């Protein structure tokens, strides 16, 4: 993995031209990983090393009802 990567820890703001609000808005964004248990664990560890999310922030393994494969979900909150 590249040593030049710097995790982005900024809070995203609304795009220019968006209506201004008096209070910040929070929006939950769901990130889902579906695949083999080994593959899911590997992706979660990589994302953790990149500073995206703590490994323990992901849900416990579940079964995706559509594909019948393992999945894990993460909720990230955006403020804008």
HELIX and SHEET records of a PDB file:
HELIX    1   1 UNK A   37  UNK A   49  1                                  13    
HELIX    2   2 UNK A   55  UNK A   57  5                                   3    
SHEET    1   A 3 UNK A  26  UNK A  34  0                                        
SHEET    2   A 3 UNK A  70  UNK A  79 -1                                        
SHEET    3   A 3 UNK A  62  UNK A  63 -1                                        
END                                                                             
